[in-house]
C-alpha cells in the first residue's frame, strides 16, 4: 500500500490506543459507514471485543 515508516508507526500507535481503550465503549452503540451486508463491520468488531474485554475485567476484579 506504499505507507511510509512514519505512517505505519502512527497506525500502530492508533491501534494501541483503540485496544487499550476498549473498556470505554463496552455496552455502547457505535455507528459506522460499512454496508449493512458487510461481514467485517469495524464497529461491530470493536463492540464484540469491548464486551469480551469487559467480561474479563468483571472476573479479574
VOBA-1610 file (N, C-alpha, C; in pm, whole numbers, padded with zeros to 5 digits, always signed):
BEGIN
Unk+00081-00119+00000Unk+00000+00000+00000Unk+00085+00126+00000Unk+00213+00112+00004Unk+00304+00224-00003Unk+00293+00323+00112Unk+00278+00272+00234Unk+00282+00359+00351Unk+00428+00385+00387Unk+00456+00506+00427Unk+00592+00537+00472Unk+00607+00489+00617Unk+00729+00474+00666Unk+00750+00427+00803Unk+00677+00512+00909Unk+00671+00643+00891Unk+00602+00729+00988Unk+00452+00699+00989Unk+00393+00672+00874Unk+00250+00638+00868Unk+00224+00503+00935Unk+00312+00410+00912Unk+00297+00277+00974Unk+00306+00289+01124Unk+00401+00366+01173Unk+00415+00387+01317Unk+00291+00455+01375Unk+00236+00551+01305Unk+00114+00619+01350Unk-00003+00522+01357Unk-00013+00432+01261Unk-00120+00332+01262Unk-00105+00237+01381Unk+00018+00197+01411Unk+00041+00111+01527Unk+00003+00182+01657Unk+00037+00311+01669Unk+00001+00387+01788Unk-00150+00401+01801Unk-00219+00425+01690Unk-00365+00435+01693Unk-00427+00303+01733Unk-00376+00195+01679Unk-00427+00061+01713Unk-00411+00036+01862Unk-00296+00072+01917Unk-00273+00052+02059Unk-00369+00134+02144Unk-00394+00259+02106Unk-00490+00344+02179Unk-00630+00286+02174Unk-00671+00237+02058Unk-00805+00179+02044Unk-00817+00054+02132Unk-00719-00033+02125Unk-00728-00158+02200Unk-00719-00136+02351Unk-00640-00040+02396Unk-00631-00016+02540Unk-00752+00062+02593Unk-00828+00124+02505Unk-00946+00199+02547Unk-01076+00126+02523Unk-01070-00003+02493Unk-01191-00078+02462Unk-01294-00073+02575Unk-01247-00071+02698Unk-01342-00074+02810Unk-01433+00048+02811Unk-01394+00155+02746Unk-01477+00275+02741Unk-01599+00260+02650Unk-01594+00168+02554Unk-01707+00154+02461Unk-01796+00034+02492Unk-01757-00047+02591Unk-01839-00164+02625Unk-01979-00118+02664Unk-02079-00183+02608Unk-02217-00151+02639Unk-02276-00034+02561Unk-02198+00027+02474Unk-02245+00139+02394Unk-02271+00095+02250Unk-02342+00177+02177Unk-02366+00152+02035Unk-02270+00239+01955Unk-02215+00184+01849Unk-02128+00259+01760Unk-02191+00267+01622Unk-02162+00371+01552Unk-02208+00385+01413Unk-02087+00379+01322Unk-02109+00337+01200Unk-02000+00331+01102Unk-02058+00350+00962Unk-01972+00341+00865Unk-02014+00359+00726Unk-02009+00228+00647Unk-01992+00116+00715Unk-01988-00012+00645Unk-02125-00044+00586Unk-02129-00111+00471Unk-02257-00154+00415Unk-02325-00253+00510Unk-02456-00254+00514Unk-02529-00345+00602Unk-02496-00491+00573Unk-02456-00521+00452Unk-02425-00659+00415Unk-02282-00700+00452Unk-02205-00608+00508Unk-02065-00635+00540Unk-02052-00740+00650Unk-01966-00838+00626Unk-01938-00940+00727Unk-01831-00893+00825Unk-01763-00784+00792Unk-01649-00738+00872Unk-01667-00592+00914Unk-01781-00557+00965Unk-01806-00421+01011Unk-01711-00389+01127Unk-01635-00281+01112Unk-01537-00248+01216Unk-01604-00208+01348Unk-01720-00144+01343Unk-01790-00106+01466Unk-01838-00229+01541Unk-01896-00324+01470Unk-01943-00447+01535Unk-01826-00525+01593Unk-01715-00527+01522Unk-01596-00597+01571Unk-01545-00532+01699Unk-01538-00399+01701Unk-01491-00329+01821Unk-01585-00352+01940Unk-01716-00349+01915Unk-01812-00373+02023Unk-01798-00515+02078Unk-01785-00613+01989Unk-01766-00751+02036Unk-01640-00762+02122Unk-01531-00702+02075Unk-01406-00706+02151Unk-01421-00634+02284Unk-01489-00521+02285Unk-01508-00443+02409Unk-01590-00521+02510Unk-01694-00588+02464Unk-01778-00664+02555Unk-01704-00783+02613Unk-01622-00850+02533Unk-01541-00961+02584Unk-01441-00908+02686Unk-01378-00795+02654Unk-01282-00734+02747Unk-01351-00698+02878Unk-01471-00643+02871Unk-01545-00606+02992Unk-01578-00730+03075Unk-01611-00841+03008Unk-01639-00966+03081Unk-01514-01013+03155Unk-01397-01007+03092Unk-01272-01045+03156Unk-01244-00955+03276Unk-01272-00825+03262Unk-01249-00733+03371Unk-01336-00765+03492Unk-01461-00810+03468Unk-01550-00847+03578Unk-01492-00963+03658Unk-01439-01063+03585Unk-01385-01180+03652Unk-01252-01152+03721Unk-01177-01055+03670Unk-01048-01022+03727Unk-01061-00941+03856Unk-01173-00873+03871Unk-01190-00786+03988Unk-01218-00863+04113
//
